[in-house]
Amino acid sequence: MAEVAQSIMEKAEARFVDKQKKTAERNKATAEYMSEAKARIIKTARLRELRLAKEEADRVAEALNPTPKKKRTAVKKAGAAPKGEKS
């Protein structure tokens, strides 16, 4: 009878140790995930700030040195007769 009780205790101890290991692994994975998410948020914010600063600099540069707008040239259609001439 003592052997049966010992066997049950050993099994219970093994299950307890397994649960502790799984919990530790889960906590580690969660910590890694949260760390990566935080790093991604920080990087995204930094890149957004850089993009906004560049867009603002581009707007200022455009205001100081506006690019001349291209004039549209009329394109004659093939087969169209010039004014004053009859086909």
N, C-alpha and C positions, 0 to 999 in steps of 0.2 A: 504494500500500500504506500509505503514511503517512496518507493521508486516511481509510482504513478504521480504522486504529488510533486516530486522533483522534476519529472518530465514536463508536467503542466507548467511549472514555474519557469523552466528553461524556455519553453515555447513562448510563454507570455513575455519573458525578458527579451527574447529574440524579436518578437513583434514590436515591442516597445522601442528597441534600438533601431529597427527598420523605420518606424514612424518618425523617430527623431532625425534620422539621416535624411529622409524625404522632406521633412519640414525645413531642415537646414538648407537643402538644395533648392527648395522652392523659394525660400527667403533670399538666397543668393541670386537666383534668376530674377526675382522681382527687383532687387536692388540694381542689378545690371541694366534691366529694362528701364527703370526710372532714371538711372544715370544717363543712358543713351538718349532718352526722351528730353531730359533737361539740356544736354549738350546740343541736340537738334534745335531746340527752341532758342537757345542762345545764338547758335550759328545763323538761324533764319533771321533773327532780329538784327544781327550785325550786317548781314547781306542786304536786308531791307533798308537799313540806314545808309549803307553805301550807295544803293540804287537811288534812293531819294536825293542824296547829296549830289550825285551825278546828274540826275534829271534837273535839279535846281540850277546847277552850274551850266548845263546846256541851255536852259531857259534864259539865264542872264546873258550868256554869250550870244544867243540869238537876238536878244533885245538890243545889245550893243552893236552887233554886226549883222543886220538882217540880210539874208540872202536874196538877191534879185529874183523876182519871179520870171519864169520863162514865158515869152509871148508865144501864143499858139499861131502857127502858120497854117494858112488855108491849103488844103490838099486838093488838087484838081482831080476830078474823077476821070478815069480813062473813058474815052468815047464821048465826052461832053464837048460840045462845040463852044469856042470862045464867043464872047458877046459880040454882036454885030455881024457874025458870019452865019450863013445858012448852010445846012448840010445837004 
